[in-house]
Amino acid sequence: MRFYALAEGWQTLRVARYRLGRNIWADTLWNDIVTRLANTVPVRVCTVEGVIEDIELTPVQTHRHFKYPFVGKGSPEQAQIAIQLVYRYHKARSTPGQFVTQDFIGLDCNGFVGN
């Protein structure tokens, strides 16, 4: 079985899937990720305004941000956090570009319009 090795640096991805409702991947991926988290988790997000922010999250805060894109309530920033966590702490079998086009994460209408 082959796993995807993530390249260094930023990659622009388009999370253009409307998602509404829970899927099994949130718990499946989180259960693998949570076992690898330290007391704080560093993440970097690019806000919709184009500002890059480095953030330290606790595991509880991390889970709060991670779960929303998997149920269709995530912001673009939360989608970035979810993708980073999957590719940092889980052996992913697809590229990030493939990941965002499959039925893993998505945004609701507010994610497209309000954020």
DSSP file (Angstrom, degrees, kcal/mol; ACC not computed):
  #  RESIDUE AA STRUCTURE BP1 BP2  ACC     N-H-->O    O-->H-N    N-H-->O    O-->H-N    TCO  KAPPA ALPHA  PHI   PSI    X-CA   Y-CA   Z-CA
    1    1 A M              0   0    0      0, 0.0     2,-0.4     0, 0.0    92,-0.0   0.000 360.0 360.0 360.0 138.6    0.0    0.0    0.0
    2    2 A R        -     0   0    0     91,-0.1     2,-0.3     2,-0.0     0, 0.0  -0.842 360.0-159.5-107.3 137.0    1.3    3.4   -0.9
    3    3 A F        -     0   0    0     -2,-0.4     2,-0.4    90,-0.0    90,-0.3  -0.841  24.3-111.5-113.0 152.2    1.0    6.6    1.2
    4    4 A Y        -     0   0    0     88,-3.1     2,-0.6    -2,-0.3    88,-0.3  -0.684  21.8-147.3 -85.9 128.7    1.3   10.2    0.0
    5    5 A A        -     0   0    0     -2,-0.4     2,-0.3    86,-0.1    86,-0.0  -0.863  20.5-131.5 -95.4 121.4    4.3   12.2    1.1
    6    6 A L        -     0   0    0     -2,-0.6     2,-0.1    81,-0.3    89,-0.0  -0.537  16.6-131.1 -78.2 133.1    3.4   15.8    1.5
    7    7 A A        -     0   0    0     -2,-0.3     2,-0.1     1,-0.1    -1,-0.1  -0.405  29.3 -98.0 -77.7 158.2    5.7   18.4   -0.1
    8    8 A E  S    S+     0   0    0     -2,-0.1    -1,-0.1     2,-0.0     2,-0.0  -0.370  80.6  26.0 -71.6 153.9    7.0   21.4    1.9
    9    9 A G  S    S-     0   0    0     -2,-0.1     2,-0.2     2,-0.0    -2,-0.0  -0.189  96.7 -34.9  92.0-179.3    5.4   24.8    1.6
   10   10 A W        -     0   0    0     -2,-0.0     2,-0.4     2,-0.0    -2,-0.0  -0.514  45.4-170.0 -81.9 145.3    1.9   26.1    0.7
   11   11 A Q        -     0   0    0     -2,-0.2     2,-0.5    -4,-0.0    -2,-0.0  -0.994  22.1-129.3-133.7 128.5   -0.4   24.5   -1.9
   12   12 A T        +     0   0    0     -2,-0.4     2,-0.3     2,-0.0    85,-0.0  -0.661  32.3 179.6 -80.3 125.6   -3.5   26.2   -3.1
   13   13 A L        -     0   0    0     -2,-0.5     2,-0.7     2,-0.0    84,-0.1  -0.933  23.5-138.1-125.4 149.3   -6.5   23.9   -2.8
   14   14 A R        -     0   0    0     -2,-0.3     2,-1.3    83,-0.1     3,-0.0  -0.914   8.9-167.0-111.4 108.9  -10.1   24.6   -3.7
   15   15 A V        +     0   0    0     -2,-0.7    86,-0.1     1,-0.2    92,-0.1  -0.748  29.9 151.3 -91.0  89.4  -12.7   23.2   -1.3
   16   16 A A        +     0   0    0     -2,-1.3     2,-0.5    84,-0.2    -1,-0.2   0.156  27.1 113.0-111.1  17.1  -15.6   23.6   -3.5
   17   17 A R        -     0   0    0     83,-0.3    90,-2.2    88,-0.2     2,-0.5  -0.800  60.1-139.8 -95.8 127.7  -17.9   20.8   -2.3
   18   18 A Y  B     -a  107   0A   0     -2,-0.5     2,-0.4    88,-0.2    90,-0.2  -0.723  28.7-176.5 -78.5 129.7  -21.1   21.7   -0.5
   19   19 A R        +     0   0    0     88,-1.9     2,-0.4    -2,-0.5    87,-0.1  -0.996  15.3 173.2-134.0 134.1  -21.4   19.3    2.4
   20   20 A L        +     0   0    0     -2,-0.4    52,-0.2    50,-0.1     2,-0.1  -0.923  51.6  25.6-142.1 115.0  -24.3   19.0    4.8
   21   21 A G  S    S-     0   0    0     50,-2.0     2,-0.1    -2,-0.4    52,-0.1  -0.230  87.1 -63.1 114.0 156.2  -24.4   16.2    7.4
   22   22 A R        -     0   0    0     -2,-0.1     2,-0.3    49,-0.1    49,-0.2  -0.326  42.1-167.3 -72.8 148.2  -22.0   14.0    9.2
   23   23 A N    >   -     0   0    0     47,-0.3     3,-0.8    81,-0.1     4,-0.5  -0.919  32.6-114.4-130.6 164.7  -19.8   11.4    7.5
   24   24 A I  T 3> S+     0   0    0     -2,-0.3     4,-2.0     1,-0.2     3,-0.2   0.704 102.9  75.4 -70.7 -19.4  -17.8    8.5    9.0
   25   25 A W  H 3> S+     0   0    0      1,-0.2     4,-2.8    78,-0.2     5,-0.4   0.812  83.2  64.9 -68.0 -30.1  -14.4   10.1    8.1
   26   26 A A  H <> S+     0   0    0     -3,-0.8     4,-2.3     1,-0.2    -1,-0.2   0.961 111.7  33.9 -57.1 -53.3  -14.5   12.7   10.8
   27   27 A D  H  > S+     0   0    0     -4,-0.5     4,-2.6     2,-0.2     5,-0.2   0.895 117.6  54.4 -70.2 -40.6  -14.3   10.1   13.6
   28   28 A T  H  X S+     0   0    0     -4,-2.0     4,-0.9     1,-0.2    -2,-0.2   0.944 116.2  36.9 -60.1 -49.4  -12.1    7.6   11.7
   29   29 A L  H  X S+     0   0    0     -4,-2.8     4,-2.4     1,-0.2     3,-0.5   0.910 116.0  53.3 -70.6 -41.9   -9.4   10.2   10.9
   30   30 A W  H  X S+     0   0    0     -4,-2.3     4,-3.1    -5,-0.4     5,-0.3   0.901 103.3  57.0 -61.6 -41.1   -9.7   12.0   14.3
   31   31 A N  H  < S+     0   0    0     -4,-2.6     4,-0.5     1,-0.2    -1,-0.2   0.818 112.4  42.4 -61.4 -30.3   -9.2    8.7   16.2
   32   32 A D  H  < S+     0   0    0     -4,-0.9     3,-0.2    -3,-0.5     4,-0.2   0.875 117.4  46.2 -79.2 -40.4   -5.9    8.2   14.4
   33   33 A I  H >< S+     0   0    0     -4,-2.4     3,-2.4     1,-0.2     4,-0.4   0.915 102.4  61.7 -69.4 -45.5   -4.8   11.8   14.7
   34   34 A V  G >< S+     0   0    0     -4,-3.1     3,-0.9     1,-0.3    -1,-0.2   0.780  94.9  62.8 -59.0 -29.1   -5.6   12.4   18.4
   35   35 A T  G 3  S+     0   0    0     -4,-0.5    -1,-0.3    -5,-0.3    -2,-0.2   0.668 106.2  46.5 -69.5 -14.5   -3.1    9.7   19.5
   36   36 A R  G <  S+     0   0    0     -3,-2.4    -1,-0.2    -4,-0.2    -2,-0.2   0.413  87.0 111.9-107.3  -0.7   -0.3   11.7   18.0
   37   37 A L    <   -     0   0    0     -3,-0.9     4,-0.1    -4,-0.4     2,-0.1  -0.487  52.3-148.5 -81.1 144.6   -1.1   15.2   19.3
   38   38 A A        -     0   0    0      2,-0.4    -1,-0.1    -2,-0.2     3,-0.0  -0.209  45.1 -80.0 -90.2-171.0    1.1   17.0   21.9
   39   39 A N  S    S+     0   0    0      1,-0.1     2,-0.3    19,-0.1    -2,-0.1   0.823 120.6  25.5 -64.6 -31.5   -0.2   19.4   24.5
   40   40 A T  S    S-     0   0    0     18,-0.2    -2,-0.4    19,-0.1    18,-0.2  -0.977  73.1-150.7-131.4 149.9   -0.3   22.1   21.9
   41   41 A V  E     -B   57   0B   0     16,-3.0    16,-2.3    -2,-0.3     2,-0.4  -0.967  12.0-144.2-122.3 116.1   -0.7   21.8   18.1
   42   42 A P  E     +B   56   0B   0      0, 0.0     2,-0.3     0, 0.0    14,-0.2  -0.661  25.9 171.0 -81.7 132.2    0.8   24.4   15.8
   43   43 A V  E     -B   55   0B   0     12,-2.8    12,-3.2    -2,-0.4     2,-0.4  -0.956  22.0-148.5-134.1 156.2   -1.2   25.2   12.7
   44   44 A R  E     -B   54   0B   0     -2,-0.3     2,-0.4    10,-0.2    10,-0.2  -0.995  19.0-179.3-125.9 128.0   -0.8   27.9   10.1
   45   45 A V  E     -B   53   0B   0      8,-2.5     8,-3.2    -2,-0.4     2,-0.6  -0.941  24.8-141.9-126.8 150.5   -3.8   29.3    8.3
   46   46 A C  E     -B   52   0B   0     -2,-0.4     6,-0.2     6,-0.2    34,-0.1  -0.956  30.5-139.0-107.1 115.0   -4.3   31.9    5.6
   47   47 A T    >   -     0   0    0      4,-3.0     3,-2.2    -2,-0.6     5,-0.0  -0.163  26.1-103.1 -70.0 166.6   -7.4   33.9    6.4
   48   48 A V  T 3  S+     0   0    0      1,-0.3    -1,-0.1    67,-0.2    67,-0.0   0.724 125.3  59.5 -63.3 -19.1   -9.9   35.0    3.7
   49   49 A E  T 3  S-     0   0    0      2,-0.1    -1,-0.3     0, 0.0     3,-0.1   0.507 122.5-108.6 -83.7  -5.2   -8.3   38.4    4.0
   50   50 A G  S <  S+     0   0    0     -3,-2.2     2,-0.5     1,-0.3    -2,-0.1   0.568  72.6 139.9  90.0  10.0   -5.0   36.9    3.0
   51   51 A V        -     0   0    0      2,-0.0    -4,-3.0     1,-0.0     2,-0.5  -0.753  46.7-139.6 -89.1 129.0   -3.3   37.2    6.4
   52   52 A I  E     -B   46   0B   0     -2,-0.5     2,-0.4    -6,-0.2    -6,-0.2  -0.783  23.0-171.1 -90.1 126.5   -1.2   34.2    7.4
   53   53 A E  E     -B   45   0B   0     -8,-3.2    -8,-2.5    -2,-0.5     2,-0.6  -0.965  18.1-151.0-122.7 132.7   -1.6   33.3   11.1
   54   54 A D  E     -B   44   0B   0     -2,-0.4     2,-0.4   -10,-0.2   -10,-0.2  -0.910  26.9-175.3 -98.4 124.7    0.4   30.8   13.2
   55   55 A I  E     -B   43   0B   0    -12,-3.2   -12,-2.8    -2,-0.6     2,-0.5  -0.944  23.0-148.9-127.5 141.0   -1.8   29.4   15.9
   56   56 A E  E     -B   42   0B   0     -2,-0.4     2,-0.3   -14,-0.2    -2,-0.0  -0.954  24.9-174.0-106.4 122.9   -1.2   27.1   18.9
   57   57 A L  E     -B   41   0B   0    -16,-2.3   -16,-3.0    -2,-0.5    -2,-0.0  -0.886  22.7-127.7-117.4 147.3   -4.3   25.0   19.7
   58   58 A T     >  -     0   0    0     -2,-0.3     4,-2.9   -18,-0.2     5,-0.2  -0.459  39.4-102.9 -76.6 163.9   -4.9   22.6   22.5
   59   59 A P  H  > S+     0   0    0      0, 0.0     4,-2.4     0, 0.0     5,-0.2   0.869 124.7  52.3 -56.9 -35.7   -6.2   19.1   21.5
   60   60 A V  H  > S+     0   0    0      2,-0.2     4,-1.9     1,-0.2     5,-0.1   0.936 112.2  44.1 -66.1 -45.7   -9.7   20.1   22.5
   61   61 A Q  H  > S+     0   0    0      2,-0.2     4,-2.1     1,-0.2     5,-0.2   0.890 111.8  55.0 -63.7 -38.9   -9.5   23.3   20.4
   62   62 A T  H  X S+     0   0    0     -4,-2.9     4,-2.6     1,-0.2    -2,-0.2   0.927 108.1  47.8 -60.5 -46.2   -8.0   21.3   17.6
   63   63 A H  H  X S+     0   0    0     -4,-2.4     4,-2.3     1,-0.2    -1,-0.2   0.895 108.1  55.7 -62.8 -39.7  -10.9   18.8   17.6
   64   64 A R  H  X S+     0   0    0     -4,-1.9     4,-0.8     1,-0.2    -1,-0.2   0.919 114.7  38.4 -59.4 -44.7  -13.4   21.6   17.6
   65   65 A H  H  < S+     0   0    0     -4,-2.1    17,-0.2     1,-0.2    -1,-0.2   0.855 114.8  55.5 -74.0 -34.7  -11.9   23.1   14.4
   66   66 A F  H  < S+     0   0    0     -4,-2.6     4,-0.5    -5,-0.2    -2,-0.2   0.888 103.8  52.0 -65.7 -41.8  -11.2   19.7   12.8
   67   67 A K  H >X S+     0   0    0     -4,-2.3     3,-0.9     1,-0.2     4,-0.6   0.807  92.6  71.1 -73.3 -30.9  -14.8   18.4   13.0
   68   68 A Y  H >X>S+     0   0    0     -4,-0.8     5,-2.5     1,-0.3     3,-1.3   0.875  94.1  52.1 -61.0 -42.7  -16.7   21.2   11.3
   69   69 A P  H 345S+     0   0    0      0, 0.0    37,-2.1     0, 0.0     3,-0.4   0.790 105.4  58.8 -63.4 -23.3  -15.5   20.7    7.7
   70   70 A F  H <45S+     0   0    0     -3,-0.9   -47,-0.3    -4,-0.5    -2,-0.2   0.624 111.5  39.3 -80.1 -13.0  -16.5   17.0    7.9
   71   71 A V  H <<5S-     0   0    0     -3,-1.3   -50,-2.0    -4,-0.6    -1,-0.2   0.302 119.7-102.7-116.3   6.6  -20.1   17.9    8.7
   72   72 A G  T  <5S+     0   0    0     -4,-0.5    39,-0.2    34,-0.4   -53,-0.2   0.720  98.6  98.4  83.8  21.5  -20.4   20.9    6.3
   73   73 A K      < +     0   0    0     -5,-2.5     2,-0.2    -6,-0.2    -5,-0.1   0.184  52.9 121.2-122.1  15.2  -20.1   23.7    8.9
   74   74 A G        -     0   0    0     -6,-0.8    34,-0.5    32,-0.7    -8,-0.0  -0.464  54.1-134.9 -85.7 152.5  -16.5   24.5    8.5
   75   75 A S     >  -     0   0    0     -2,-0.2     4,-2.2   -10,-0.1     5,-0.2  -0.513  36.0-101.8 -88.6 166.3  -14.9   27.8    7.5
   76   76 A P  H  > S+     0   0    0      0, 0.0     4,-1.8     0, 0.0   -30,-0.1   0.882 125.7  52.7 -56.4 -37.1  -12.1   28.0    4.9
   77   77 A E  H  > S+     0   0    0      1,-0.2     4,-1.9     2,-0.2     5,-0.1   0.893 108.2  49.5 -66.4 -39.0   -9.7   28.4    7.8
   78   78 A Q  H  > S+     0   0    0      2,-0.2     4,-2.6     1,-0.2    -1,-0.2   0.853 107.2  55.2 -68.9 -33.7  -11.0   25.3    9.5
   79   79 A A  H  X S+     0   0    0     -4,-2.2     4,-2.4     2,-0.2    -1,-0.2   0.902 106.9  51.3 -63.3 -39.6  -10.7   23.3    6.3
   80   80 A Q  H  X S+     0   0    0     -4,-1.8     4,-2.4     2,-0.2    -2,-0.2   0.912 110.2  48.8 -62.0 -42.2   -7.1   24.3    6.2
   81   81 A I  H  X S+     0   0    0     -4,-1.9     4,-2.5     2,-0.2    -2,-0.2   0.931 111.1  49.7 -63.5 -45.8   -6.6   23.1    9.8
   82   82 A A  H  X S+     0   0    0     -4,-2.6     4,-2.4   -17,-0.2    -2,-0.2   0.922 111.9  47.9 -59.8 -45.2   -8.3   19.8    9.0
   83   83 A I  H  X S+     0   0    0     -4,-2.4     4,-2.3     1,-0.2    -1,-0.2   0.917 111.3  50.6 -63.7 -43.3   -6.2   19.2    5.9
   84   84 A Q  H  X S+     0   0    0     -4,-2.4     4,-1.5     1,-0.2     5,-0.2   0.923 111.4  48.2 -60.1 -43.9   -3.0   20.0    7.8
   85   85 A L  H  X S+     0   0    0     -4,-2.5     4,-2.6     1,-0.2     5,-0.2   0.913 110.5  50.9 -65.3 -42.4   -3.9   17.6   10.6
   86   86 A V  H  X S+     0   0    0     -4,-2.4     4,-1.2     1,-0.2    -1,-0.2   0.925 116.6  40.2 -60.7 -44.4   -4.7   14.8    8.2
   87   87 A Y  H  < S+     0   0    0     -4,-2.3   -81,-0.3    -5,-0.2    -1,-0.2   0.632 119.6  45.0 -84.9 -12.1   -1.5   15.1    6.3
   88   88 A R  H  < S+     0   0    0     -4,-1.5    -2,-0.2    -5,-0.2    -1,-0.2   0.812 128.4  20.9 -92.9 -36.3    0.7   15.7    9.4
   89   89 A Y  H  < S+     0   0    0     -4,-2.6     2,-0.4    -5,-0.2    -2,-0.2   0.344 115.2  60.7-119.9   5.1   -0.7   13.0   11.7
   90   90 A H  S  < S-     0   0    0     -4,-1.2     2,-1.5    -5,-0.2   -61,-0.0  -0.985  80.8-116.9-135.1 143.9   -2.4   10.4    9.5
   91   91 A K        -     0   0    0     -2,-0.4     2,-0.2   -88,-0.1    -4,-0.1  -0.650  41.8-161.4 -81.7  92.1   -0.9    8.2    6.7
   92   92 A A        -     0   0    0     -2,-1.5   -88,-3.1   -88,-0.3    -5,-0.0  -0.476  18.6-159.3 -79.1 145.6   -3.0    9.6    3.8
   93   93 A R  S    S+     0   0    0    -90,-0.3     2,-0.3    -2,-0.2    -1,-0.1   0.362  71.9  55.6-104.5   2.3   -3.4    7.7    0.6
   94   94 A S  S    S-     0   0    0    -90,-0.1   -90,-0.2     1,-0.0    -2,-0.1  -0.886  87.7-101.3-131.0 162.4   -4.3   10.6   -1.7
   95   95 A T     >  -     0   0    0     -2,-0.3     4,-2.5     1,-0.1     3,-0.2  -0.389  39.3-109.2 -72.9 160.9   -2.8   13.9   -2.6
   96   96 A P  H  > S+     0   0    0      0, 0.0     4,-2.0     0, 0.0     5,-0.2   0.884 121.5  56.2 -58.5 -36.9   -4.3   17.0   -0.8
   97   97 A G  H  > S+     0   0    0      1,-0.2     4,-0.6     2,-0.2   -83,-0.1   0.884 110.1  43.8 -62.2 -38.9   -5.9   18.0   -4.2
   98   98 A Q  H >> S+     0   0    0      1,-0.2     4,-1.1     2,-0.2     3,-0.7   0.879 108.9  59.4 -70.5 -38.3   -7.6   14.6   -4.4
   99   99 A F  H ><>S+     0   0    0     -4,-2.5     3,-0.5     1,-0.2     5,-0.5   0.899 104.1  48.9 -57.3 -44.3   -8.7   14.8   -0.7
  100  100 A V  H 3<5S+     0   0    0     -4,-2.0   -83,-0.3     1,-0.2    -1,-0.2   0.688 111.0  50.4 -75.1 -16.6  -10.6   18.1   -1.2
  101  101 A T  H <<5S+     0   0    0     -3,-0.7    -1,-0.2    -4,-0.6    -2,-0.2   0.606  99.9  76.9 -94.5 -12.1  -12.5   16.7   -4.2
  102  102 A Q  T <<5S-     0   0    0     -4,-1.1     2,-1.3    -3,-0.5     3,-0.4  -0.264 104.4 -85.6 -87.3-178.9  -13.6   13.5   -2.6
  103  103 A D  T   5S+     0   0    0      1,-0.2   -78,-0.2    -2,-0.1     3,-0.1  -0.253  99.5  95.3 -87.8  50.0  -16.4   13.2    0.0
  104  104 A F  S   <S+     0   0    0     -2,-1.3     2,-0.3    -5,-0.5    -1,-0.2   0.858  86.3   7.8 -98.3 -64.9  -14.3   14.0    3.0
  105  105 A I        +     0   0    0     -6,-0.5    -1,-0.3    -3,-0.4     2,-0.3  -0.786  62.2 151.7-122.4 162.3  -14.7   17.7    3.8
  106  106 A G        -     0   0    0    -37,-2.1   -32,-0.7    -2,-0.3   -34,-0.4  -0.972  32.7-111.4-170.9 177.6  -16.8   20.6    2.5
  107  107 A L  B     -a   18   0A   0    -90,-2.2   -88,-1.9    -2,-0.3   -34,-0.2  -0.836  21.1-129.4-119.3 156.7  -18.4   23.9    3.4
  108  108 A D    >>  -     0   0    0    -34,-0.5     4,-1.3    -2,-0.3     3,-0.7  -0.396  48.0 -84.2 -92.0-177.0  -22.0   24.9    3.9
  109  109 A C  H 3> S+     0   0    0      1,-0.3     4,-2.5     2,-0.2     5,-0.3   0.846 131.7  55.4 -60.0 -32.6  -23.4   28.0    2.2
  110  110 A N  H 3>>S+     0   0    0      1,-0.2     5,-1.4     2,-0.2     4,-0.9   0.843 101.3  58.6 -68.2 -32.0  -22.0   30.2    5.0
  111  111 A G  H <45S+     0   0    0     -3,-0.7    -1,-0.2   -39,-0.2    -2,-0.2   0.838 113.4  38.6 -63.7 -32.3  -18.6   28.8    4.4
  112  112 A F  H  <5S+     0   0    0     -4,-1.3    -2,-0.2    -3,-0.2    -1,-0.2   0.870 133.9  20.4 -82.6 -39.4  -18.8   30.1    0.8
  113  113 A V  H  <5S+     0   0    0     -4,-2.5    -3,-0.2    -5,-0.2    -2,-0.2   0.900 125.5  41.6 -99.6 -50.9  -20.5   33.4    1.4
  114  114 A G  T  <5       0   0    0     -4,-0.9    -3,-0.2    -5,-0.3    -4,-0.1   0.699 360.0 360.0 -79.7 -20.2  -20.1   34.4    5.1
  115  115 A N      <       0   0    0     -5,-1.4    -1,-0.2    -4,-0.0   -67,-0.2   0.411 360.0 360.0-104.4 360.0  -16.5   33.5    5.5
